């Protein structure tokens, strides 16, 4: 009787945890959500955006360039961040970074194997321009 009860409890536990594992695996490695978008009040050719970027454990964004300026705030977790020809920065929750317009953003990576990283990005972008453009030939980091 006890082996049967143990088997039933094990199967029940597996059944309850399996959907959670499947849901976690379904997450995109990097998710970007627009929180705010408005025309710049003083510059007719610019718009102001606020984005929430969630990087799953170990995830990275491919190298890219932004046409506008970006100020970022690491809300949660840690972030490895590098612009072209600059040293790699290891940022943690509460840290900020800045990307001038046209900067080559070579590394944007969550180095943590278990925790999600959340970044809030404040962007002043040319009106109607994409937030970023991939850099060809640089691969993923």
VMD Tcl script that builds the backbone (N, CA, C; Angstrom):
set m [mol new atoms 423]
animate dup $m
set s [atomselect $m all]
$s set {name element resname resid chain x y z} {
  {N N UNK 1 A 0.817 -1.207 0.000}
  {CA C UNK 1 A 0.000 0.000 0.000}
  {C C UNK 1 A 0.855 1.262 0.000}
  {N N UNK 2 A 1.900 1.287 0.800}
  {CA C UNK 2 A 2.741 2.476 0.858}
  {C C UNK 2 A 3.416 2.776 -0.478}
  {N N UNK 3 A 3.958 1.768 -1.225}
  {CA C UNK 3 A 4.551 2.087 -2.523}
  {C C UNK 3 A 3.528 2.697 -3.487}
  {N N UNK 4 A 2.284 2.235 -3.436}
  {CA C UNK 4 A 1.250 2.775 -4.309}
  {C C UNK 4 A 0.956 4.232 -3.957}
  {N N UNK 5 A 0.878 4.531 -2.666}
  {CA C UNK 5 A 0.635 5.899 -2.211}
  {C C UNK 5 A 1.794 6.815 -2.619}
  {N N UNK 6 A 3.027 6.328 -2.481}
  {CA C UNK 6 A 4.194 7.103 -2.873}
  {C C UNK 6 A 4.181 7.385 -4.380}
  {N N UNK 7 A 3.844 6.375 -5.172}
  {CA C UNK 7 A 3.769 6.541 -6.620}
  {C C UNK 7 A 2.689 7.563 -6.991}
  {N N UNK 8 A 1.542 7.479 -6.354}
  {CA C UNK 8 A 0.449 8.414 -6.638}
  {C C UNK 8 A 0.851 9.846 -6.286}
  {N N UNK 9 A 1.508 10.018 -5.139}
  {CA C UNK 9 A 1.943 11.353 -4.722}
  {C C UNK 9 A 2.981 11.914 -5.694}
  {N N UNK 10 A 3.898 11.059 -6.149}
  {CA C UNK 10 A 4.923 11.486 -7.104}
  {C C UNK 10 A 4.291 11.911 -8.422}
  {N N UNK 11 A 3.355 11.107 -8.936}
  {CA C UNK 11 A 2.690 11.444 -10.192}
  {C C UNK 11 A 1.892 12.740 -10.069}
  {N N UNK 12 A 1.234 12.931 -8.940}
  {CA C UNK 12 A 0.480 14.157 -8.710}
  {C C UNK 12 A 1.417 15.363 -8.691}
  {N N UNK 13 A 2.537 15.224 -8.002}
  {CA C UNK 13 A 3.497 16.325 -7.933}
  {C C UNK 13 A 4.039 16.661 -9.322}
  {N N UNK 14 A 4.355 15.654 -10.117}
  {CA C UNK 14 A 4.841 15.890 -11.475}
  {C C UNK 14 A 3.780 16.569 -12.329}
  {N N UNK 15 A 2.552 16.146 -12.179}
  {CA C UNK 15 A 1.455 16.724 -12.952}
  {C C UNK 15 A 1.236 18.194 -12.598}
  {N N UNK 16 A 1.392 18.542 -11.327}
  {CA C UNK 16 A 1.179 19.921 -10.904}
  {C C UNK 16 A 2.312 20.842 -11.343}
  {N N UNK 17 A 3.550 20.326 -11.418}
  {CA C UNK 17 A 4.674 21.192 -11.761}
  {C C UNK 17 A 4.947 21.262 -13.254}
  {N N UNK 18 A 4.513 20.302 -14.020}
  {CA C UNK 18 A 4.810 20.292 -15.453}
  {C C UNK 18 A 4.260 21.517 -16.181}
  {N N UNK 19 A 3.012 21.942 -15.974}
  {CA C UNK 19 A 2.532 23.124 -16.689}
  {C C UNK 19 A 3.357 24.377 -16.385}
  {N N UNK 20 A 3.857 24.514 -15.153}
  {CA C UNK 20 A 4.679 25.665 -14.821}
  {C C UNK 20 A 5.969 25.655 -15.628}
  {N N UNK 21 A 6.584 24.511 -15.769}
  {CA C UNK 21 A 7.823 24.414 -16.539}
  {C C UNK 21 A 7.559 24.716 -18.010}
  {N N UNK 22 A 6.464 24.235 -18.535}
  {CA C UNK 22 A 6.131 24.493 -19.935}
  {C C UNK 22 A 5.892 25.981 -20.149}
  {N N UNK 23 A 5.170 26.633 -19.223}
  {CA C UNK 23 A 4.902 28.058 -19.366}
  {C C UNK 23 A 6.181 28.883 -19.310}
  {N N UNK 24 A 7.108 28.537 -18.424}
  {CA C UNK 24 A 8.370 29.270 -18.330}
  {C C UNK 24 A 9.168 29.114 -19.616}
  {N N UNK 25 A 9.131 27.931 -20.205}
  {CA C UNK 25 A 9.883 27.685 -21.435}
  {C C UNK 25 A 9.268 28.428 -22.621}
  {N N UNK 26 A 7.979 28.761 -22.543}
  {CA C UNK 26 A 7.303 29.452 -23.639}
  {C C UNK 26 A 7.664 30.937 -23.718}
  {N N UNK 27 A 8.282 31.485 -22.697}
  {CA C UNK 27 A 8.645 32.897 -22.684}
  {C C UNK 27 A 9.671 33.190 -23.773}
  {N N UNK 28 A 9.545 34.356 -24.410}
  {CA C UNK 28 A 10.554 34.812 -25.367}
  {C C UNK 28 A 11.824 35.156 -24.582}
  {N N UNK 29 A 13.015 34.926 -25.155}
  {CA C UNK 29 A 14.250 35.248 -24.432}
  {C C UNK 29 A 14.345 36.735 -24.073}
  {N N UNK 30 A 13.904 37.598 -24.994}
  {CA C UNK 30 A 13.890 39.040 -24.745}
  {C C UNK 30 A 12.513 39.560 -25.145}
  {N N UNK 31 A 11.810 40.138 -24.179}
  {CA C UNK 31 A 10.481 40.699 -24.447}
  {C C UNK 31 A 10.527 42.207 -24.240}
  {N N UNK 32 A 9.980 42.958 -25.190}
  {CA C UNK 32 A 9.950 44.419 -25.097}
  {C C UNK 32 A 8.497 44.873 -25.115}
  {N N UNK 33 A 8.135 45.636 -24.095}
  {CA C UNK 33 A 6.764 46.144 -23.984}
  {C C UNK 33 A 6.812 47.677 -23.978}
  {N N UNK 34 A 5.989 48.281 -24.819}
  {CA C UNK 34 A 5.915 49.742 -24.851}
  {C C UNK 34 A 5.016 50.223 -23.721}
  {N N UNK 35 A 5.565 51.082 -22.861}
  {CA C UNK 35 A 4.802 51.623 -21.740}
  {C C UNK 35 A 4.254 53.015 -22.042}
  {N N UNK 36 A 4.928 53.738 -22.941}
  {CA C UNK 36 A 4.568 55.134 -23.196}
  {C C UNK 36 A 5.119 55.545 -24.556}
  {N N UNK 37 A 4.342 56.346 -25.289}
  {CA C UNK 37 A 4.812 56.897 -26.565}
  {C C UNK 37 A 4.051 58.190 -26.836}
  {N N UNK 38 A 4.793 59.282 -27.018}
  {CA C UNK 38 A 4.188 60.582 -27.287}
  {C C UNK 38 A 5.106 61.391 -28.191}
  {N N UNK 39 A 4.521 62.324 -28.925}
  {CA C UNK 39 A 5.320 63.285 -29.687}
  {C C UNK 39 A 6.111 64.133 -28.695}
  {N N UNK 40 A 7.343 64.466 -29.054}
  {CA C UNK 40 A 8.159 65.328 -28.191}
  {C C UNK 40 A 7.504 66.704 -28.159}
  {N N UNK 41 A 7.337 67.311 -26.991}
  {CA C UNK 41 A 6.617 68.583 -26.916}
  {C C UNK 41 A 7.358 69.771 -27.532}
  {N N UNK 42 A 8.685 69.671 -27.716}
  {CA C UNK 42 A 9.454 70.799 -28.238}
  {C C UNK 42 A 10.155 70.517 -29.562}
  {N N UNK 43 A 10.332 69.246 -29.896}
  {CA C UNK 43 A 11.034 68.875 -31.127}
  {C C UNK 43 A 10.073 68.110 -32.024}
  {N N UNK 44 A 9.577 68.763 -33.076}
  {CA C UNK 44 A 8.523 68.195 -33.923}
  {C C UNK 44 A 8.933 66.900 -34.619}
  {N N UNK 45 A 10.227 66.695 -34.841}
  {CA C UNK 45 A 10.677 65.491 -35.551}
  {C C UNK 45 A 11.068 64.344 -34.615}
  {N N UNK 46 A 10.775 64.483 -33.308}
  {CA C UNK 46 A 11.152 63.461 -32.319}
  {C C UNK 46 A 9.925 62.956 -31.564}
  {N N UNK 47 A 10.073 61.749 -31.018}
  {CA C UNK 47 A 9.058 61.206 -30.120}
  {C C UNK 47 A 9.749 60.651 -28.880}
  {N N UNK 48 A 9.002 60.589 -27.798}
  {CA C UNK 48 A 9.506 60.090 -26.524}
  {C C UNK 48 A 8.840 58.746 -26.258}
  {N N UNK 49 A 9.662 57.748 -25.906}
  {CA C UNK 49 A 9.144 56.406 -25.634}
  {C C UNK 49 A 9.709 55.889 -24.316}
  {N N UNK 50 A 8.928 55.059 -23.654}
  {CA C UNK 50 A 9.407 54.316 -22.490}
  {C C UNK 50 A 9.118 52.856 -22.780}
  {N N UNK 51 A 10.156 52.024 -22.661}
  {CA C UNK 51 A 10.042 50.591 -22.950}
  {C C UNK 51 A 10.448 49.788 -21.718}
  {N N UNK 52 A 9.775 48.664 -21.528}
  {CA C UNK 52 A 10.155 47.703 -20.481}
  {C C UNK 52 A 10.740 46.498 -21.198}
  {N N UNK 53 A 11.996 46.181 -20.896}
  {CA C UNK 53 A 12.698 45.085 -21.553}
  {C C UNK 53 A 12.964 44.004 -20.518}
  {N N UNK 54 A 12.471 42.810 -20.794}
  {CA C UNK 54 A 12.665 41.677 -19.887}
  {C C UNK 54 A 13.554 40.650 -20.578}
  {N N UNK 55 A 14.688 40.348 -19.948}
  {CA C UNK 55 A 15.617 39.350 -20.470}
  {C C UNK 55 A 15.561 38.123 -19.575}
  {N N UNK 56 A 15.212 36.998 -20.147}
  {CA C UNK 56 A 15.167 35.744 -19.405}
  {C C UNK 56 A 16.590 35.349 -19.001}
  {N N UNK 57 A 16.743 34.454 -18.023}
  {CA C UNK 57 A 18.081 34.033 -17.598}
  {C C UNK 57 A 18.940 33.594 -18.789}
  {N N UNK 58 A 20.141 34.169 -18.877}
  {CA C UNK 58 A 21.081 33.823 -19.937}
  {C C UNK 58 A 20.787 34.440 -21.291}
  {N N UNK 59 A 19.698 35.184 -21.420}
  {CA C UNK 59 A 19.305 35.739 -22.723}
  {C C UNK 59 A 20.133 36.971 -23.078}
  {N N UNK 60 A 20.247 37.213 -24.382}
  {CA C UNK 60 A 20.937 38.413 -24.854}
  {C C UNK 60 A 20.241 38.940 -26.101}
  {N N UNK 61 A 20.415 40.226 -26.326}
  {CA C UNK 61 A 19.916 40.845 -27.554}
  {C C UNK 61 A 21.066 40.862 -28.551}
  {N N UNK 62 A 20.781 40.684 -29.841}
  {CA C UNK 62 A 21.863 40.743 -30.832}
  {C C UNK 62 A 22.406 42.171 -30.934}
  {N N UNK 63 A 23.635 42.332 -31.403}
  {CA C UNK 63 A 24.185 43.679 -31.585}
  {C C UNK 63 A 23.260 44.520 -32.469}
  {N N UNK 64 A 23.116 45.791 -32.094}
  {CA C UNK 64 A 22.185 46.664 -32.800}
  {C C UNK 64 A 22.606 48.120 -32.641}
  {N N UNK 65 A 21.931 48.989 -33.381}
  {CA C UNK 65 A 22.163 50.429 -33.279}
  {C C UNK 65 A 20.811 51.116 -33.104}
  {N N UNK 66 A 20.802 52.156 -32.261}
  {CA C UNK 66 A 19.591 52.953 -32.039}
  {C C UNK 66 A 19.742 54.290 -32.761}
  {N N UNK 67 A 18.722 54.740 -33.506}
  {CA C UNK 67 A 18.820 56.049 -34.147}
  {C C UNK 67 A 18.658 57.201 -33.154}
  {N N UNK 68 A 18.022 56.926 -32.019}
  {CA C UNK 68 A 17.811 57.954 -31.007}
  {C C UNK 68 A 18.667 57.710 -29.783}
  {N N UNK 69 A 18.518 58.582 -28.787}
  {CA C UNK 69 A 19.279 58.394 -27.553}
  {C C UNK 69 A 18.466 57.575 -26.560}
  {N N UNK 70 A 19.184 56.751 -25.798}
  {CA C UNK 70 A 18.558 55.840 -24.847}
  {C C UNK 70 A 19.195 56.041 -23.476}
  {N N UNK 71 A 18.359 56.220 -22.465}
  {CA C UNK 71 A 18.807 56.193 -21.080}
  {C C UNK 71 A 18.110 55.002 -20.447}
  {N N UNK 72 A 18.882 54.113 -19.837}
  {CA C UNK 72 A 18.313 52.895 -19.279}
  {C C UNK 72 A 18.491 52.804 -17.781}
  {N N UNK 73 A 17.560 52.116 -17.145}
  {CA C UNK 73 A 17.572 51.877 -15.701}
  {C C UNK 73 A 17.356 50.386 -15.472}
  {N N UNK 74 A 18.285 49.747 -14.781}
  {CA C UNK 74 A 18.143 48.325 -14.459}
  {C C UNK 74 A 17.231 48.232 -13.237}
  {N N UNK 75 A 16.006 47.807 -13.482}
  {CA C UNK 75 A 15.013 47.727 -12.408}
  {C C UNK 75 A 15.214 46.485 -11.545}
  {N N UNK 76 A 15.588 45.368 -12.205}
  {CA C UNK 76 A 15.731 44.102 -11.477}
  {C C UNK 76 A 16.792 43.257 -12.162}
  {N N UNK 77 A 17.567 42.533 -11.369}
  {CA C UNK 77 A 18.548 41.601 -11.916}
  {C C UNK 77 A 19.869 42.264 -12.249}
  {N N UNK 78 A 20.587 41.671 -13.200}
  {CA C UNK 78 A 21.891 42.195 -13.614}
  {C C UNK 78 A 21.961 42.224 -15.134}
  {N N UNK 79 A 22.830 43.091 -15.650}
  {CA C UNK 79 A 22.934 43.292 -17.089}
  {C C UNK 79 A 24.386 43.525 -17.465}
  {N N UNK 80 A 24.862 42.780 -18.459}
  {CA C UNK 80 A 26.153 43.073 -19.068}
  {C C UNK 80 A 25.861 43.948 -20.277}
  {N N UNK 81 A 26.556 45.073 -20.355}
  {CA C UNK 81 A 26.242 46.124 -21.327}
  {C C UNK 81 A 27.539 46.640 -21.933}
  {N N UNK 82 A 27.573 46.734 -23.265}
  {CA C UNK 82 A 28.780 47.259 -23.900}
  {C C UNK 82 A 28.444 47.976 -25.198}
  {N N UNK 83 A 28.966 49.187 -25.329}
  {CA C UNK 83 A 28.921 49.918 -26.584}
  {C C UNK 83 A 30.246 49.681 -27.305}
  {N N UNK 84 A 30.234 49.823 -28.625}
  {CA C UNK 84 A 31.442 49.591 -29.427}
  {C C UNK 84 A 32.600 50.459 -28.926}
  {N N UNK 85 A 33.767 49.826 -28.814}
  {CA C UNK 85 A 35.009 50.481 -28.394}
  {C C UNK 85 A 34.976 50.984 -26.952}
  {N N UNK 86 A 34.042 50.482 -26.149}
  {CA C UNK 86 A 33.989 50.832 -24.730}
  {C C UNK 86 A 34.092 49.559 -23.902}
  {N N UNK 87 A 34.489 49.674 -22.624}
  {CA C UNK 87 A 34.606 48.471 -21.793}
  {C C UNK 87 A 33.237 47.861 -21.484}
  {N N UNK 88 A 33.239 46.567 -21.209}
  {CA C UNK 88 A 32.025 45.863 -20.795}
  {C C UNK 88 A 31.645 46.341 -19.401}
  {N N UNK 89 A 30.393 46.746 -19.235}
  {CA C UNK 89 A 29.887 47.168 -17.926}
  {C C UNK 89 A 29.060 46.044 -17.336}
  {N N UNK 90 A 29.208 45.818 -16.041}
  {CA C UNK 90 A 28.401 44.829 -15.323}
  {C C UNK 90 A 27.493 45.609 -14.384}
  {N N UNK 91 A 26.248 45.744 -14.807}
  {CA C UNK 91 A 25.282 46.562 -14.084}
  {C C UNK 91 A 24.384 45.694 -13.220}
  {N N UNK 92 A 23.854 46.305 -12.159}
  {CA C UNK 92 A 22.929 45.600 -11.265}
  {C C UNK 92 A 21.712 46.491 -11.027}
  {N N UNK 93 A 20.715 45.942 -10.360}
  {CA C UNK 93 A 19.494 46.701 -10.076}
  {C C UNK 93 A 19.851 48.049 -9.453}
  {N N UNK 94 A 19.251 49.109 -9.987}
  {CA C UNK 94 A 19.500 50.463 -9.515}
  {C C UNK 94 A 20.505 51.230 -10.359}
  {N N UNK 95 A 21.268 50.531 -11.213}
  {CA C UNK 95 A 22.250 51.185 -12.081}
  {C C UNK 95 A 21.573 51.755 -13.328}
  {N N UNK 96 A 22.238 52.742 -13.939}
  {CA C UNK 96 A 21.739 53.368 -15.162}
  {C C UNK 96 A 22.819 53.337 -16.241}
  {N N UNK 97 A 22.395 53.548 -17.480}
  {CA C UNK 97 A 23.333 53.640 -18.600}
  {C C UNK 97 A 22.783 54.614 -19.632}
  {N N UNK 98 A 23.669 55.055 -20.540}
  {CA C UNK 98 A 23.281 56.003 -21.585}
  {C C UNK 98 A 23.877 55.565 -22.914}
  {N N UNK 99 A 23.078 55.681 -23.971}
  {CA C UNK 99 A 23.527 55.392 -25.330}
  {C C UNK 99 A 23.257 56.619 -26.195}
  {N N UNK 100 A 24.313 57.289 -26.673}
  {CA C UNK 100 A 24.093 58.409 -27.593}
  {C C UNK 100 A 23.474 57.909 -28.901}
  {N N UNK 101 A 22.790 58.771 -29.646}
  {CA C UNK 101 A 22.222 58.354 -30.932}
  {C C UNK 101 A 23.303 57.765 -31.843}
  {N N UNK 102 A 22.963 56.676 -32.522}
  {CA C UNK 102 A 23.885 56.047 -33.457}
  {C C UNK 102 A 24.922 55.141 -32.828}
  {N N UNK 103 A 24.873 54.942 -31.510}
  {CA C UNK 103 A 25.842 54.066 -30.838}
  {C C UNK 103 A 25.633 52.620 -31.243}
  {N N UNK 104 A 26.731 51.908 -31.413}
  {CA C UNK 104 A 26.666 50.474 -31.685}
  {C C UNK 104 A 26.602 49.749 -30.346}
  {N N UNK 105 A 25.452 49.164 -30.067}
  {CA C UNK 105 A 25.226 48.446 -28.808}
  {C C UNK 105 A 25.613 46.986 -29.049}
  {N N UNK 106 A 26.806 46.623 -28.601}
  {CA C UNK 106 A 27.378 45.317 -28.925}
  {C C UNK 106 A 26.925 44.209 -27.981}
  {N N UNK 107 A 26.748 44.530 -26.684}
  {CA C UNK 107 A 26.362 43.514 -25.702}
  {C C UNK 107 A 25.220 44.041 -24.845}
  {N N UNK 108 A 24.155 43.264 -24.760}
  {CA C UNK 108 A 23.043 43.482 -23.836}
  {C C UNK 108 A 22.633 42.085 -23.399}
  {N N UNK 109 A 23.137 41.661 -22.235}
  {CA C UNK 109 A 22.997 40.256 -21.851}
  {C C UNK 109 A 22.669 40.133 -20.369}
  {N N UNK 110 A 21.773 39.190 -20.069}
  {CA C UNK 110 A 21.496 38.808 -18.690}
  {C C UNK 110 A 22.464 37.677 -18.350}
  {N N UNK 111 A 23.481 37.935 -17.517}
  {CA C UNK 111 A 24.465 36.900 -17.215}
  {C C UNK 111 A 23.988 35.872 -16.194}
  {N N UNK 112 A 22.863 36.128 -15.564}
  {CA C UNK 112 A 22.364 35.246 -14.506}
  {C C UNK 112 A 21.688 34.015 -15.091}
  {N N UNK 113 A 21.976 32.862 -14.519}
  {CA C UNK 113 A 21.412 31.603 -15.016}
  {C C UNK 113 A 20.019 31.319 -14.467}
  {N N UNK 114 A 19.587 32.059 -13.448}
  {CA C UNK 114 A 18.294 31.743 -12.835}
  {C C UNK 114 A 17.326 32.919 -12.729}
  {N N UNK 115 A 17.820 34.152 -12.702}
  {CA C UNK 115 A 16.946 35.299 -12.472}
  {C C UNK 115 A 16.724 36.137 -13.729}
  {N N UNK 116 A 15.529 36.670 -13.847}
  {CA C UNK 116 A 15.150 37.557 -14.951}
  {C C UNK 116 A 15.740 38.943 -14.705}
  {N N UNK 117 A 16.117 39.625 -15.778}
  {CA C UNK 117 A 16.564 41.015 -15.707}
  {C C UNK 117 A 15.486 41.888 -16.342}
  {N N UNK 118 A 15.178 43.008 -15.681}
  {CA C UNK 118 A 14.211 43.966 -16.220}
  {C C UNK 118 A 14.896 45.323 -16.342}
  {N N UNK 119 A 14.809 45.907 -17.531}
  {CA C UNK 119 A 15.382 47.219 -17.812}
  {C C UNK 119 A 14.255 48.131 -18.287}
  {N N UNK 120 A 14.246 49.353 -17.784}
  {CA C UNK 120 A 13.326 50.377 -18.274}
  {C C UNK 120 A 14.160 51.332 -19.127}
  {N N UNK 121 A 13.768 51.500 -20.393}
  {CA C UNK 121 A 14.507 52.356 -21.324}
  {C C UNK 121 A 13.680 53.591 -21.658}
  {N N UNK 122 A 14.304 54.751 -21.502}
  {CA C UNK 122 A 13.705 56.034 -21.847}
  {C C UNK 122 A 14.376 56.485 -23.142}
  {N N UNK 123 A 13.591 56.665 -24.198}
  {CA C UNK 123 A 14.145 56.879 -25.534}
  {C C UNK 123 A 13.602 58.172 -26.143}
  {N N UNK 124 A 14.492 58.956 -26.748}
  {CA C UNK 124 A 14.094 60.071 -27.603}
  {C C UNK 124 A 14.535 59.657 -29.002}
  {N N UNK 125 A 13.562 59.400 -29.859}
  {CA C UNK 125 A 13.808 58.768 -31.155}
  {C C UNK 125 A 13.291 59.653 -32.287}
  {N N UNK 126 A 13.905 59.578 -33.469}
  {CA C UNK 126 A 13.299 60.258 -34.617}
  {C C UNK 126 A 11.879 59.722 -34.840}
  {N N UNK 127 A 10.940 60.609 -35.082}
  {CA C UNK 127 A 9.537 60.223 -35.234}
  {C C UNK 127 A 9.382 59.170 -36.331}
  {N N UNK 128 A 8.726 58.061 -35.990}
  {CA C UNK 128 A 8.451 56.995 -36.943}
  {C C UNK 128 A 9.604 56.044 -37.214}
  {N N UNK 129 A 10.777 56.297 -36.655}
  {CA C UNK 129 A 11.941 55.424 -36.887}
  {C C UNK 129 A 11.838 54.172 -36.016}
  {N N UNK 130 A 12.441 53.063 -36.452}
  {CA C UNK 130 A 12.454 51.870 -35.605}
  {C C UNK 130 A 13.277 52.149 -34.347}
  {N N UNK 131 A 12.971 51.440 -33.286}
  {CA C UNK 131 A 13.717 51.601 -32.034}
  {C C UNK 131 A 15.179 51.219 -32.223}
  {N N UNK 132 A 15.427 50.150 -32.981}
  {CA C UNK 132 A 16.801 49.711 -33.235}
  {C C UNK 132 A 16.868 48.973 -34.565}
  {N N UNK 133 A 18.097 48.851 -35.069}
  {CA C UNK 133 A 18.359 48.111 -36.298}
  {C C UNK 133 A 19.491 47.132 -36.012}
  {N N UNK 134 A 19.331 45.846 -36.370}
  {CA C UNK 134 A 20.404 44.870 -36.120}
  {C C UNK 134 A 21.678 45.245 -36.879}
  {N N UNK 135 A 22.813 44.948 -36.266}
  {CA C UNK 135 A 24.107 45.130 -36.931}
  {C C UNK 135 A 24.438 43.837 -37.646}
  {N N UNK 136 A 24.561 43.895 -38.935}
  {CA C UNK 136 A 24.844 42.699 -39.735}
  {C C UNK 136 A 26.265 42.206 -39.488}
  {N N UNK 137 A 26.422 40.876 -39.490}
  {CA C UNK 137 A 27.742 40.272 -39.410}
  {C C UNK 137 A 28.368 40.227 -38.036}
  {N N UNK 138 A 27.611 40.574 -37.000}
  {CA C UNK 138 A 28.184 40.553 -35.656}
  {C C UNK 138 A 27.707 39.368 -34.829}
  {N N UNK 139 A 26.694 38.644 -35.276}
  {CA C UNK 139 A 26.210 37.479 -34.535}
  {C C UNK 139 A 25.597 37.865 -33.212}
  {N N UNK 140 A 25.281 36.837 -32.425}
  {CA C UNK 140 A 24.692 37.047 -31.103}
  {C C UNK 140 A 25.773 36.993 -30.041}
  {N N UNK 141 A 25.535 37.698 -28.952}
  {CA C UNK 141 A 26.446 37.658 -27.808}
  {C C UNK 141 A 25.753 36.985 -26.659}
}
mol reanalyze $m
mol bondsrecalc $m
mol representation Tube
mol addrep $m
